[in-house]
Amino acid sequence: MEIKIGVKNLAREVVVDLDQTAEAFKATFEKALADGTVLSLTDTHGRQVIIPADAVAYVEIGQPNARPVGFGSL
C-alpha cells in the first residue's frame, strides 16, 4: 500500500510503498509518536526510510496494492 507522509518544513511529501496493512502501519506510527522516537519503514524494494516522528505533519494511507496486470517487469 502507498503511504504519503508530509514532513514539517519540507515542500515535498515522502511516498513509501509498503507490504504492511494499514492497521500495522498505524500501530507502528502511533508507537513512534508516543515514544518520541523515529518512524522507521522498509519499502517493498528493501529501502529504509527513517523520519523523526515529531516532524510528521500528516499521513495519507492509500488503498492496498492490487495485483499488477500486464507484461511489464517489476
Secondary structure, DSSP 4 states (H G I P E B T S, - for coil): -EEEEEETT-SSPEEEE-SS-HHHHHHHHHHHHHHT-EEEEE-TTS-EEEEEGGGEEEEEE-PPPPPP-SS---
